């Protein structure tokens, strides 16, 4: 004997219960996505910690090198011009260099934006 195609009406769950289950599953999915994003960000932060520290040390060494250069230039100018004028000439030289870099950076910023 053949089985009927439709065994009869199944018990249907109330719509409120289905909506509640859907909301709970959505929350669970959102929490899982958030935890995944947090884990990825933490892994990237750990991976970037050492290179960032090395760049910081390199920046400090570059500042020391520029300071040594500035002191050397001022001392060389002080022999020729005297201490006060040598310091003033060094100030003007490095202020002009800083102004040039600042101007160039501002021009690039205007161009790129």
C-alpha positions in Angstrom: 0.0 0.0 0.0 1.2 3.5 -0.9 1.8 6.1 1.8 -0.1 9.3 1.4 1.9 12.3 0.0 0.8 14.5 2.9 0.8 12.7 6.2 -1.3 15.5 7.7 -0.8 18.8 9.3 2.3 19.1 11.4 2.3 20.9 14.6 3.2 24.5 13.8 5.1 26.6 16.3 3.8 30.0 17.2 5.2 32.9 15.2 6.4 34.6 18.3 8.5 31.6 19.2 10.0 31.5 15.7 10.8 35.2 15.8 12.4 34.9 19.2 14.5 32.0 18.0 15.6 34.0 14.9 16.6 36.9 17.1 18.6 34.7 19.4 20.4 33.1 16.5 21.1 36.5 15.0 22.6 37.7 18.3 24.8 34.5 18.5 26.0 35.1 15.0 26.7 38.8 15.6 28.7 37.9 18.8 30.7 35.2 16.9 31.5 37.8 14.1 32.5 40.4 16.7 34.7 37.9 18.6 36.3 36.9 15.3 37.0 40.5 14.4 38.4 41.1 17.8 40.7 38.1 17.6 42.0 39.2 14.2 42.6 42.7 15.4 44.5 41.4 18.5 46.6 39.1 16.3 47.5 42.0 14.0 48.3 44.2 17.0 50.7 41.6 18.4 52.3 41.2 15.0 52.8 45.0 14.7 54.2 45.6 18.2 57.8 44.8 17.5 58.0 46.6 14.1 56.4 49.7 15.7 58.9 49.6 18.5 61.8 49.3 16.1 60.5 52.2 14.0 60.3 54.2 17.2 63.9 53.5 18.1 64.9 54.3 14.5 63.1 57.6 14.7 64.9 58.5 18.0 68.3 57.6 16.4 67.4 59.8 13.4 66.6 62.7 15.8 69.9 62.2 17.5 71.7 62.3 14.1 69.9 65.5 13.0 70.8 67.0 16.4 74.4 66.1 16.0 74.4 67.6 12.5 72.9 70.8 13.7 75.4 71.1 16.6 78.2 70.4 14.1 77.0 73.1 11.7 76.5 75.6 14.5 80.0 74.9 15.9 81.5 75.3 12.5 79.7 78.6 11.9 80.7 79.7 15.4 84.4 79.5 14.5 83.8 81.8 11.5 81.0 84.1 12.7 81.3 83.8 16.5 79.1 81.9 18.9 76.0 84.1 18.8 75.9 84.6 15.0 76.8 81.0 14.4 73.9 79.9 16.5 71.6 82.4 14.7 72.8 81.2 11.3 72.2 77.6 12.3 68.8 78.5 13.5 68.0 80.2 10.1 69.4 77.3 8.1 67.3 74.6 9.9 64.2 76.8 10.1 64.5 77.3 6.3 64.8 73.5 5.8 61.9 72.8 8.1 59.8 75.5 6.4 60.6 74.0 3.0 59.5 70.5 4.1 56.4 72.0 5.7 55.5 73.9 2.5 56.1 70.9 0.3 53.9 68.8 2.6 51.1 71.3 2.5 51.3 71.5 -1.3 51.1 67.7 -1.5 48.2 67.6 0.9 46.3 70.2 -1.2 47.1 68.3 -4.4 46.1 64.8 -3.1 42.9 65.9 -1.4 
